[in-house]
Amino acid sequence: MSFKAALVQMRSGVDRAQNLADASSMIREAVGQGAQYVLTPEMTNIFEADRERLKAVACFEKDDQTVGGFAALAKELGIWLHVGSAALRVSADKLVNRSLLFGPGGKIVARYDKIHLFDVDMPGGEQIRESSSFAPGEEAVVAVLPWGQLGLTICYDMRFPVLYNVLANSGALIMAVPSAFTVPTGRAHWHVLLRSRAIETGSFVLAAAQGGVHECGRETYGHSIAINPWGEIMGELGTEPGVLVFDVDVGLVSRDRGRIPALKNARAFTLKPPQETIN
């Protein structure tokens, strides 16, 4: 019921070959410390703030060199390698933000396309419109690991607790949340959101992140973090690229869901229409 997991924190750039090399080096480092499951961050394959440039260089999954490279690496190392997400083409004008889980044989055993897209006007005037380039996913995904089931999510998904409730009720004991959070929202919300998702569902939450100032000019928050089902932080990185290795005792999920049986106690209800006040 226990296994050793690792989070890889990156500062991906626009060069896919370099990103593959950087990630591979840290994945090998993690495996050298005993990791059996390794999670990388959102946008592992390429990090480009300019959406038009990203659309111009993005590849279909079968043509992306990082996908083939990670498949070979998973097979070579005999690990469960979870590429938190990659920007991949699905049509002439649309991409997907796709999470890829490779089994120890090097085959893709699960895919998840990010459901919730981040469309926002930042306080400084910057606009982020994921929906202008990315097509949203339509299906929640639970993957089967040897130690328990894994719920696949990506970054902005963490603000939508219903998704995690569905994943937990479908058997997920561990939630993967690969991310590339902005610095202002990271400082304000990163820890409280991730700890909340762990506490609400009684699940492990594993969040590998991008961190630092990227060559495209955008800055990400970092702070890759592992949280247990009681909401306690098991380990955390800063803003620099690096590796966090830790033990996951899946038995803690049943213990803590038993202590606070929120999933079991949830009930369906209806909403009474607002009553007009009579003066």
C-alpha positions as CSV (number, residue, x, y, z in Angstrom):
1,M,0.0,0.0,0.0
2,S,3.1,2.3,0.1
3,F,5.2,3.6,-2.6
4,K,7.8,6.3,-3.2
5,A,6.7,9.2,-5.4
6,A,8.5,12.3,-6.8
7,L,7.6,15.7,-8.0
8,V,9.8,17.3,-10.7
9,Q,9.8,21.1,-10.6
10,M,10.8,22.7,-13.9
11,R,11.3,26.1,-15.6
12,S,10.4,24.9,-19.1
13,G,11.2,27.1,-22.1
14,V,10.4,27.1,-25.8
15,D,12.9,24.5,-26.8
16,R,11.2,21.0,-26.6
17,A,14.5,19.1,-26.9
18,Q,16.0,21.1,-24.0
19,N,12.8,20.6,-21.9
20,L,13.0,16.9,-22.5
21,A,16.7,16.8,-21.5
22,D,16.1,18.9,-18.3
23,A,13.1,16.8,-17.3
24,S,14.8,13.5,-18.0
25,S,17.8,14.5,-15.9
26,M,15.6,15.2,-12.9
27,I,13.4,12.1,-13.5
28,R,16.6,10.0,-13.4
29,E,17.6,11.8,-10.2
30,A,14.3,11.0,-8.6
31,V,14.5,7.3,-9.6
32,G,18.0,7.3,-8.2
33,Q,16.3,8.1,-4.9
34,G,13.9,5.3,-5.3
35,A,10.9,7.0,-6.9
36,Q,8.4,4.5,-8.6
37,Y,6.0,7.2,-9.7
38,V,7.2,10.6,-11.0
39,L,5.0,13.6,-11.8
40,T,6.2,16.6,-13.9
41,P,4.4,20.0,-14.1
42,E,1.9,21.6,-16.5
43,M,3.4,22.5,-19.9
44,T,6.4,20.2,-19.5
45,N,7.1,20.0,-23.2
46,I,7.0,23.7,-24.0
47,F,6.3,26.9,-22.2
48,E,5.4,29.8,-24.5
49,A,3.3,32.8,-23.3
50,D,2.5,33.9,-26.8
51,R,-0.4,31.8,-27.9
52,E,0.0,32.4,-31.6
53,R,3.6,31.3,-31.5
54,L,2.6,28.3,-29.4
55,K,-0.1,27.3,-32.0
56,A,2.5,27.7,-34.8
57,V,5.0,25.3,-33.3
58,A,2.7,22.8,-31.4
59,C,2.7,19.2,-32.7
60,F,0.1,16.4,-32.8
61,E,0.8,13.9,-30.0
62,K,2.3,11.3,-32.4
63,D,4.8,13.9,-33.7
64,D,5.9,15.5,-30.5
65,Q,9.4,14.5,-29.7
66,T,8.9,14.8,-26.0
67,V,6.1,12.2,-26.0
68,G,8.3,9.6,-27.6
69,G,11.2,10.6,-25.4
70,F,9.2,10.2,-22.2
71,A,7.8,6.9,-23.4
72,A,11.3,5.5,-23.9
73,L,12.4,6.9,-20.5
74,A,9.5,5.3,-18.7
75,K,10.3,1.9,-20.3
76,E,14.1,2.2,-19.6
77,L,13.6,3.1,-16.0
78,G,10.6,0.8,-15.4
79,I,8.5,3.5,-13.7
80,W,5.1,5.1,-13.8
81,L,6.0,8.4,-15.5
82,H,3.2,11.1,-15.4
83,V,3.9,14.0,-17.7
84,G,1.7,16.5,-15.9
85,S,0.7,18.2,-19.2
86,A,1.9,18.9,-22.7
87,A,0.6,21.4,-25.2
88,L,-0.5,19.3,-28.2
89,R,-2.3,20.1,-31.4
90,V,-5.7,18.5,-32.1
91,S,-6.7,20.5,-35.1
92,A,-5.5,23.3,-37.4
93,D,-6.5,26.0,-34.9
94,K,-6.8,24.3,-31.6
95,L,-4.6,22.7,-29.0
96,V,-5.2,20.6,-25.9
97,N,-3.5,20.8,-22.5
98,R,-3.1,17.1,-22.1
99,S,-1.8,15.0,-19.2
100,L,-0.1,11.7,-20.1
101,L,0.5,8.8,-17.8
102,F,3.1,6.3,-19.1
103,G,3.3,2.8,-17.6
104,P,6.6,1.0,-16.9
105,G,6.4,-0.6,-20.3
106,G,6.5,2.8,-22.0
107,K,2.9,2.8,-23.2
108,I,0.4,5.6,-22.5
109,V,-2.1,4.2,-20.1
110,A,-4.2,7.3,-19.4
111,R,-4.8,10.7,-21.1
112,Y,-6.6,13.7,-19.5
113,D,-7.4,16.9,-21.3
114,K,-7.8,19.9,-19.0
115,I,-11.5,20.6,-18.5
116,H,-11.4,24.1,-16.9
117,L,-9.7,26.8,-19.0
118,F,-8.2,29.9,-17.4
119,D,-9.7,33.0,-19.0
120,V,-8.8,36.1,-16.8
121,D,-8.0,39.8,-16.8
122,M,-5.0,40.2,-14.5
123,P,-4.7,43.3,-12.2
124,G,-1.8,44.7,-14.2
125,G,-3.7,44.6,-17.4
126,E,-2.4,41.3,-18.7
127,Q,-5.0,39.1,-20.3
128,I,-4.9,35.3,-20.2
129,R,-7.3,33.5,-22.5
130,E,-6.6,29.7,-22.6
131,S,-9.9,29.2,-24.5
132,S,-8.6,31.2,-27.5
133,S,-6.0,28.5,-28.2
134,F,-7.1,25.4,-26.2
135,A,-10.1,23.1,-26.6
136,P,-11.5,22.0,-23.2
137,G,-11.6,18.4,-22.1
138,E,-15.0,16.7,-21.6
139,E,-14.2,13.7,-19.4
140,A,-12.8,13.2,-15.9
141,V,-10.2,10.5,-15.7
142,V,-9.2,8.0,-13.0
143,A,-6.1,5.8,-13.7
144,V,-5.2,2.6,-12.0
145,L,-1.7,2.5,-10.3
146,P,-0.4,-0.6,-8.5
147,W,-1.0,1.1,-5.2
148,G,-4.4,2.7,-5.8
149,Q,-6.3,4.8,-8.2
150,L,-5.1,8.2,-9.4
151,G,-7.3,11.2,-10.3
152,L,-5.9,13.3,-13.1
153,T,-6.4,17.1,-13.0
154,I,-4.4,20.1,-14.2
155,C,-3.7,23.5,-12.5
156,Y,-6.9,25.7,-12.7
157,D,-9.0,22.5,-12.1
158,M,-8.1,22.9,-8.5
159,R,-10.6,25.7,-8.1
160,F,-13.5,23.4,-9.0
161,P,-14.0,21.1,-6.0
162,V,-16.9,19.2,-7.7
163,L,-14.3,17.6,-10.0
164,Y,-12.3,16.2,-7.1
165,N,-15.5,15.0,-5.3
166,V,-16.4,13.1,-8.5
167,L,-12.9,11.6,-8.8
168,A,-12.8,10.5,-5.1
169,N,-16.3,9.0,-5.4
170,S,-15.1,7.1,-8.4
171,G,-12.2,5.5,-6.5
172,A,-9.3,8.0,-6.6
173,L,-7.1,7.9,-3.6
174,I,-4.4,10.3,-5.0
175,M,-5.0,13.5,-6.9
176,A,-2.4,14.8,-9.3
177,V,-2.4,18.5,-9.9
178,P,0.5,19.5,-12.2
179,S,0.5,23.3,-12.5
180,A,2.0,26.5,-13.8
181,F,0.5,29.0,-11.3
182,T,1.0,32.8,-11.6
183,V,2.9,34.4,-8.7
184,P,0.1,36.7,-7.4
185,T,-2.5,33.9,-7.3
186,G,0.1,31.4,-6.0
187,R,0.9,33.6,-3.0
188,A,-2.8,34.1,-2.3
189,H,-4.3,30.7,-3.0
190,W,-1.9,27.9,-3.8
191,H,-1.6,26.3,-0.4
192,V,-5.1,26.8,0.8
193,L,-6.7,25.4,-2.4
194,L,-4.6,22.3,-2.5
195,R,-4.9,21.6,1.2
196,S,-8.7,22.1,0.8
197,R,-8.9,19.5,-2.0
198,A,-7.0,17.0,0.1
199,I,-9.1,17.6,3.2
200,E,-12.5,17.6,1.4
201,T,-11.8,14.3,-0.3
202,G,-9.5,12.6,2.2
203,S,-7.0,12.1,-0.6
204,F,-3.3,12.6,-1.2
205,V,-2.7,15.7,-3.4
206,L,0.5,15.8,-5.4
207,A,1.2,19.1,-7.3
208,A,4.3,19.4,-9.5
209,A,4.8,23.0,-10.6
210,Q,6.7,25.3,-13.0
211,G,8.7,27.9,-11.1
212,G,10.7,31.1,-11.8
213,V,11.1,33.5,-14.7
214,H,10.8,31.7,-18.0
215,E,12.6,32.7,-21.2
216,C,9.3,33.9,-22.6
217,G,9.1,36.4,-19.8
218,R,6.3,34.9,-17.7
219,E,6.9,34.1,-14.1
220,T,5.5,31.1,-12.3
221,Y,5.0,30.4,-8.6
222,G,6.8,27.0,-8.1
223,H,6.3,25.5,-4.6
224,S,5.7,21.9,-5.8
225,I,4.0,20.3,-2.9
226,A,2.8,16.9,-1.5
227,I,-0.1,16.9,0.9
228,N,-1.5,13.9,2.8
229,P,-5.3,13.1,3.3
230,W,-5.4,15.0,6.6
231,G,-4.3,18.2,4.8
232,E,-0.7,18.1,6.2
233,I,2.2,19.2,4.0
234,M,4.6,16.3,3.5
235,G,7.2,18.2,1.5
236,E,7.5,21.4,-0.5
237,L,10.0,23.0,-2.9
238,G,10.8,26.7,-3.4
239,T,11.0,28.4,-6.8
240,E,14.1,26.8,-8.4
241,P,13.9,23.6,-10.5
242,G,14.4,20.5,-8.4
243,V,13.1,17.2,-7.2
244,L,11.0,16.3,-4.2
245,V,10.9,12.6,-3.2
246,F,8.6,11.2,-0.5
247,D,6.7,8.1,0.6
248,V,3.0,7.7,0.0
249,D,1.2,5.4,2.4
250,V,-2.1,4.8,0.7
251,G,-3.6,3.2,3.8
252,L,-3.9,6.7,5.3
253,V,-6.7,7.4,2.9
254,S,-9.1,4.9,4.5
255,R,-8.0,6.0,7.9
256,D,-8.7,9.7,7.4
257,R,-11.9,9.1,5.4
258,G,-13.0,7.1,8.3
259,R,-12.2,9.9,10.8
260,I,-14.1,12.5,8.7
261,P,-16.5,10.5,6.4
262,A,-17.6,13.6,4.4
263,L,-17.8,11.6,1.1
264,K,-20.0,9.0,2.7
265,N,-22.2,11.6,4.6
266,A,-22.9,13.8,1.6
267,R,-26.6,13.9,0.7
268,A,-28.6,15.1,-2.4
269,F,-30.7,18.1,-1.8
270,T,-32.9,20.6,-3.5
271,L,-32.8,24.4,-3.4
272,K,-35.8,26.2,-2.1
273,P,-36.5,29.2,-4.3
274,P,-35.9,32.6,-2.7
275,Q,-38.9,33.9,-0.8
276,E,-40.1,37.5,-1.6
277,T,-40.0,39.6,1.5
278,I,-43.4,41.2,2.4
279,N,-43.1,44.6,4.2
